[in-house]
Every structure is written in C-alpha cells, then in structure tokens.
Amino acid sequence: MRILIDTNILFSAVDHAEKLIRDAKDQPILNAAIISDVDIILTGDKDFLSCDLEHPKCINVAQFFELEGIEE
C-alpha cells in the first residue's frame, strides 16, 4: 500500500491534469499522488476529504486507524 501524507509540500503540476480539487493550491499534491499511484492520501484538509475519488482514497487519521484495525 502506498500512502501520501499531506505535508503541504507543493509538487509541479502536470500541464494536462484535470482540475479534481476545489483549492488550486492542493492540485499539485493531488497530481503527485496520482502520478505516484498512491493508494491513500492521509490528510485533515477538508478539500481533499471532500474529493469523491476512488483512487487515491482521501481519508483522515481516524479513518485510517479504522481501516487498519488500529485502536486509538
């Protein structure tokens, strides 16, 4: 499983990438996740969490713990 933790580090945007997220500042991070074929973006950012993407899946820490069967 590949996981990208949202650290607000900006990656160069792909010129032909479709706008998939509301906040334009988040698009390069999403582009990097898609290009890197990550499975999960672990974030607290509401724009990522409101994305209706199947891959990569955008979830928060509590959802990740639940997915992995980890008790908080």
Secondary structure, 3 states (H helix, E strand, C coil): CCEEECCCCCCCCCCCCCCCCCCHHHHHHHHHHHHCCCCEEECCCHHHHCCCCCCCEEECHHHHHHHHCCCC
